[in-house]
């Protein structure tokens, strides 16, 4: 057998400076990753444990009390329907929807021809909304009422895909509301 001194373990270690540090660096890197993952899980669990009502925001504040509008000959209800857990995207859809509606229809909101409601469909008494509107996720639903009876409804499902385009989002929501208020579509 021919031995090459460059292929011996001692020669390999000598060729790689600081090779004795590699195992230590790997252990340190693994420890940092484990700590980061654990911290992330703890923060996630803490965020989910907080009830969403604990930090009310402007967009989730209840609308001011209004006179009974169920007797109106025609009204539209815009429901933002959500679950107990609400991500940043869900909150943004609610905020944009509310802003789009309030910006375009202040008089209709004031006189009760248009009503804005935010509803957690996971809460007791609200679970019927899932079946009524065939919900599978958080949604903006328009309901057309004539003489206090629901005659039609529409899920504005494109709010999810239009979210990155605020102008397009507003146009879509305002167009849907306008169509329902005027009896079109």
Protein Blocks (a to p, Z undefined) as FASTA:
>chain_A
ZZdfklpmklmmmmmghklmmmmmmmmmmmmmmmmmmmmmmmmmmmmmpcfklmccfklp
ccdddddfklpmbdcdddddddfbdcfklmmmmmmmmmmmmmmmmmmmmnopaccddddf
kbghilmmmmmnopabdcddddddeehiafbdcddfklmmmmmmmmlmmmmmmmmmmmmm
nopZZ
